[in-house]
Structure formats: structure tokens, C-alpha cells
Amino acid sequence: MYRDWIELAVHKEPPKKLLTQLELPVKTLTGPGPTNCSKRVLRALQNQVLGHLHPETCQLMDEVKEGLQYVFQTKNRLTLALSASGHGGMEASLGNLLEPGETVLIVRCGIWGDRAADMATRMGINVEFIDTHHSQAVTLDELETALRSHKPEAVFIIHAESSTGLKQPLEGVGDLVHRYDALLIVDAVASLGGEPFFMDAWGIDVAYTGSQKVIGAPPGLAPLSFSPRAEEKLSRRKTKPFSYYMDMNILGNYWKCFGNEDRVYHHTISATLLYGLREALAEISQEGLLASWTRHAAVAARLRKGLEARGLQCYVKNPNYQLSTVISVELPPGVDGNVLIHHAMEKYRVEISRGLGPTVGKILRIGLLGLNATFKNVDLILRALDEGLKDNSKSKL
């Protein structure tokens, strides 16, 4: 029998590419994310794997939780990092807070509102929309009108709509939503750490982000936090959350969020990703949130000034709605964005991204997140755009 297996094995040779050493280029990731990791984070990833319930891993989880409470600016005990991408944070937020037959009011100003609606509909949740222009945030008056009309159990808002470069002001939103006995879910994937964010002070009930954005860790973890009000809603559910894997009741026990003495096994978390996230949060803590917010704002201002000097217009015109982390640039008439993107990557290995969803073919998106939010990178991007625009002109001659 063993000989038969050997004879069968020789019919399929090992892939030749897997017999060589992995080699990858170094690129400057100035799209909307992921962003480059610091040397400190990369060194952390080299550590040997630990077990998911080893004392060292549990200590790391506690440190990560404290770091996340800092960046979210919250005292919420139910704060942890889900083993998933930012989409997982979106799905976990909707699927834990809401039950089939309940209603979520989604403020839709780009692609992420559509994604949230798709997820909610699959869970049997009723979806209502407030639609805004892609470069305009929703006002409190508009929100109150919709709350009166639809009487939702929850409101879903994107703080940083990375498909359009729009920032949604959140001051007063939580108080208004609570006045109508609803809960507030905020997508902070492209903003947390780079834009002012005050989860408790702003009355946000659920917020989530992605590890690979401003935080500067590898992709694969979705930090999220539930307020006491959201936790209470979770405890009143008549049905179990739609997903075992994303059940915050069990995950909260695994992360020791409920005052439980022992951790309840849920899944095998990636120790390696925890190393990276812990170190990334340590770097943010050492810089300080105020310093990080100030740095991102200054770098974005330099980029906008450079764009204006070149006759390029920001897609979002109102300064109050402009993100510091993702800057959207209108494509001038007759300019092929693909030429600009290709030139930047081929000559400078710097990433500039296309539009996404409703902005495809209309804008370029430049991400200045975390480690990459520097004046040096702004100058690199502007140089790449200058040459790309020249190439674009030559191609039309």
C-alpha cells in the first residue's frame, strides 16, 4: 500500500515556484489601506507562535484591550479585537446588536453604507436609508426627521467614508439617536487614530475599525467596542446572534471582558497578529492621540495645498467634511486616472488608488495613514502626480 502511494505521488511534482525563496518588493502604501508597518511592528511578527490560552497570550490580550480602550477613548469593558477584517467588525456590530425583524437606519454616502445594508438584509434586519450626496455629511435635522419616520432600533453611520473621502461629524449624533430610543453604530475603519474620536463622550454604542489602517498593524484583526447600553441590548436578545464565530457573548468571555475569572475558549486567535497589534498600539500610545491627530491633519493640509497649486480639486469641498486620512482628488477632464496610478507604482513604487463604488472613474484616493502620514510621502506623491500628468498629456498628442 505504501509503495502504491509513492507511485501516485510522483505523478504530481512539487510546484517549482514553491522551491524558491519568497521575495517581495517594498512599496509605499499610500492608498486607503492597508498601510506600511513600522520596523517595531515587523520585528514583533518574527516571534515564535504561542498557544491561544498561554499566559503570555492572555497577557497580550489584556494589553491590547487597554490599548484599544485608549484609541477608542472609552471605558467600555466589552472591547476586543475580532479575528477578522474590518468587514467582520461591520458584520459583528450589526449581527449582535440587532435581531431579525428589527430596523437599522443607515446613513448612505458611499459604498460602505451599501455593504452594511447587504449584510443586514441577509440577517433578516429591515433596512432604511438616509441618502446624502457623496461629498456631503448628514445633518442633525435630516437625521431627526428620519428617526421620527422610521423609528429604528439602531442607526449606522460611517465616520470615514473612504470611497469618497468624506468625514461625518459625530458631535450630537449619539444624544439625538438615544433620544429616539435607538443605538448608534459607527464605522471608524479609516479614521480611528488619525481623526479625533471620542466614543464615550459622543455617545457611540458600537464602534469598530481595522488593524491595518491608521493603527499600523497587519490586516486580520478588527478592533471593536460595545457600550454598556449596547451590552444591555445584547443581553435582552430573544434569539442568539446570527454567527457563533462573531457572538460577542462568547468572545467577551474569551477576552475576559465580563469579570470572569477564567477565559472560555472560543477560537485559536493568531498570536502573531496580536504581537503586531500590541506593538502598533504601543507606538500610538507613545506618540499620543492628540499628536497623531495633529500630524495627520498637518500632512493632509500639505497635500491639499500641493494639489491646489497644480490645479487639482478635492472631491469633498467643505473643509468640515474632509478626511485627513483619505484625500479624494477629482480627475480633471480628459485625464486617465489609470495612467497616473500606473506611473506612480512603476517609477516610485508608491500607491495611489482608484475611486471605489460610486466614485469609480471620477476620483483618485490618496491615503495618509499611520506611519505613512509624513511630509516626505506627500512630496513623493506630488512628484509622482506631476510626472504622471505629463505622461497623460503626451499620450494624447
N, C-alpha and C positions, 0 to 999 in steps of 0.2 A: 504493500500500500504506500509506504513512504517513497519507494522508488517511482511509483506512478505519479506522485505529487511532484517529484523533481522533474520528471519528463514533461509534465504540464507547465511547470514554471518557466521552462526555457522558451516557451512559445511567446512569452511576453517579457521583453527585455526592460531593464530599468530605464526610465526617461533620461536621455542624455543631459538635459538641462539640469536635472537634479544631481548630477555627478560633478557639478561645478560649484564654486563658492558664490554665495549671494553677493551681488554688487549693485548698489543703488546710488543714483545721483543725489546731491544736496540741492534742494530748491528753497527759495524764499516764498513761503506760503502766505501771500497777501490777498487771498480770496476771502470769502466769508467764513472760512473754517474748513478743515482743521488748521491750526496754526503750528508753527515750529515749537519744539520743546527745548527748554534750556539744557545746558550741559549737566546741571544738577539733576534734573529730571531723568535725562538719558542715563546717567550713571546709576541712578536708583533702579532702572529697569534691568540692569545687569545682575542684580542679586538673585540668588537661587530661590526657587519656588518654596513656599511654606504651605502647610496644610490650612484649610479654611477655618479650623477651630483651634489652631495652635495659639498659645498665649500671645506670641508676638503678633500674629494676625489680628487677634482680638484687640490688642493694644493699638494697632494701626487703625482699626475701625473706629475706636474711641477718638483718636486724634483727628481722623478725617471728619468725623461728626462735628467736633468742636470747630474745625476749620470751616466747615460748611455753614454752621450757625453764624460764624463771623461774616462770611461773604454775603449770605442772605440777610444779615442783620436781623436775627431772630433768636428768640429763646425757645422756639418750638422743640419739644423733646422728640417728636417724630420727624427726625431729619436724618437722611441717609443717602447712600449712593446706590442706585439700582444698577444691576449688571445688564446694561442695555445702552443704546444710543439715545440721543435726545428724543427721537420718536417714541422710545419706550417710556420716557418721562411723560410725554403727552398722553400716551395710552393709559398709563398707570393713574395719572391725575383724573382723567375722565371716568375711567372704569371703576375706581374706588369711591369717588365722591358721589357718583350718580348711579341710579338703578334704571332698569328698563321701564319705559313709560314716563320717566321724568324729563324735564326740559332744560336744555342748555341754550343760552343766548350767546352766539359767537359774533364778536366784532371782526368782520372780514375786511382786510385791507391788503391782501396779498395771498400767496399760496398757502401759508400755514393755517389760515382760517379754514380753507377748503380741506386740508389734511385732517384737522380736528373734527370737522363735520363728517368726513368719511368714517373716521374711527367711531365717533359717537353713534352714527346711524347703524353701523354693524353691531353695536352693543344694544340696540333697541331703544336708544335715547332719542327723544324728539329734539330737533334742531331748528332754531330760529336765528335769523341773521340781522345784524346792522351792517350795511354795506357803506364803506366810505371810499372816496377817491384814493387811489394808491399812494398819493403824496399828502394826504390829509388825515389827521387823527380824529377820533370820535370826540365829541364834546360831552360834557356832563348833561346838558339839556337833551341832547339826542339819546344818550343812554337812559335817562329817566323816562323819556317817552316810551322807549322800547320795554323798559322794565314794567311800566304800567300796563302796556298792551299784552305782553307775553307771559308775565308772572313766572319767570323761570326759577328753577332750584339753584342754578349756577350761571355765572357769566364767565366766558372765556375770552381773554384779551392777550394779544401778543405785544410785549413791551418793545421788542426789537424785531420788526418785520424785515428780515434780511433779504427777502426777494425784491424789496423796493427801497430799502434804506430809511424806512420810516420809524421814528420813535414815538411811542404812545405815552404822553404824560399820564401819570397814575395818581397824582395827588387828588384826594377827594373821591376817587373811584370806589375804594373799599367801603367808606362810610355810606355812600349812596347805595351801593349794592346791598349792604346789610340792612339799610332802612326798608328795603323791599323783601326782607327775609330770604335773601339769596346769598350764595357763597361766591367768592372771587378766585378764579384760576388764572395765573399769569405765566405765560411762556417767556422765560428770560434767557433762552438759549444763546442768543447773540449779544447779550448785554451784560450779564452778571459779571462783575469785576471791572468792567470798563465804563459803565454808566452808573450814576447814583441809584441805589436800590435799597429800600427800607421796608422789608417785609412786614414787620410788626407795626411800625408807625403808619404805614399806608393801608393797613387792614387787609392784607392779602392772605387768603386762606390756604391756597396751594400754589407753590411755585416750583419750577424745575429748570434745569439747564443741561448743557453737555460738557463733559470733561475736557473736550478738545478745542474749546473756543477760547475765551479770554483767560480762563483758568490755566491753560497751557499744559495740560496733561494729554496722554494719548487718548484716542477715541475708545469708547467701550463702557463708560460709566455715565449714568445720568443722575446727578445730584438732585434731590427733591425734598421738599419740606411741607408738612401739614400742620396747620394751626390747631389749637385746642378746639375751636369751633368746627373745623373740618374733621378732626378726630371724633368729636361727638356725633357728627353726621354719619361717619363710618360705623360707629358702634350701634346706630339705630337701623342699619340696613335690614330689610326683610329677606333679602337674597344675598348669597355670597358674591363677592366681586367676580367679574367675568373670567379672570385668569388666576390660577393658583400661583403661577410664577410671579405675578405682579401684585399679589394680595398684600396690602400694607399691614394687615394684622399680623401675618406670619413674618414678613420682612422686619417689622418693628421688633418682634421678639428676637430675631436673628441679630439685629443691630443693638439689642438691649436698650430699646427706647422707652419701654414701659415700666422701668424699675424692676424688671425681672432679674432674679439672681443669676440664672443660667441662660445661656443663649440656646435657642431652639434651632436645630439645623434646618436650613431651607434649601440651599444650593451651594455649589462649590464656587465661591467668589474667586476671581483672579487675584491672587496675591500680588502678581507683577503689576497689574493696573493700580492696585492700592498703593504700592510703592510710589508710582509716578504721581498719583493724585495727592498723596500726602506731601510730597516734596513741592509740588506746584502750589498747594495751599500754603505751605511754609513760606514760599517766596512772596506770595501775595501778602501774607501776614507781616513779613519783614519790611516790605515796601510800604504797606499801609494802604487801606482802601482809598482814603482821600487823595493820597499821592498817585495812586493808579488812575483814579477818575480824572485827576488834573492832567496827568501825562497823556491819556487818550484824547482828551479834549484839545490839548495843545497840538498834538500831532495831526488830528483831523483838521484843525483850523489851518495849519500849514499846507495841507494837501488842497483844501478848498481854495486857498489863496493862489496856489500854483495853477490849479485848474482854471480859475478865473483869468489869470494872466495869459492863458493860452486860448481864451475864448470858449472854454468848455463849461457847460452849465450843470449844476447839480439837479438831479431829478426832483428831489424834495427841496422846495424853495423856502419854506418857513423855517427859520433857524430853531424855533422851539420844537420842531418835529424832526430835526436832522440827527441821525445817529453819529456818534463819534467812532463806533466800532466798524460799521459798514457804510461806506460812502458810495452812493449811486450816482453815476455820471451819464447824462443824456448823450446819445450818439448823434453827432452832427449829421445833417442831411448828406447822403452820398458816402458816408464813411462806413466801411465794413468792419464791424467790431472784431470779427474773426482774425482779420489781418493784424490788428493791434495786439490781440491776445497771443497769437502765434509768434509775433516778433518778440514780445516780452519774454516768452518762455524759451524760445530758441536762442536768443542772444544773451539774455540776462538770467535765465532760469528763475524768473520771477512770475508769480501767478497773478493774473487779472481774470476775473470771472465774467461770464455772460450774464444776461438777465435770467430770471427764473420765473416760470409760471406766466403771470400776466405781463411781465416785462421782457420776455424773450425778444431779441431784436431791437429793443428800444434803449437799453442802457448797458453800461459796464458796471461791475460791482467790485469795489476795492476794499479789502478787509485789513484793518489795522488793529489787531487783537493781541493782547498779552505781550509776549516777548517781541513781536513784530511791530508794535506801536512805537516807532522811533523816527526821528527826523531823517536819519540816514536812509531808511526804507522809503520814506516819502520822496526823497531826492532821486532814488533809484527808479521808482515808479514813474515819476515825471520824465526822467530821461528816456525810459523805455517808451512812454507815450509819444514823446517828441519824435523819436525815430520811426515809430510805427505810423504816425500821421504822415510823415514824409513818404514812407513806403506806400501808404494808401494813395497818396496823390500821384506817385509815379505809376502805380498800376492802372490809373485811369487815363494816362497820356497815350 
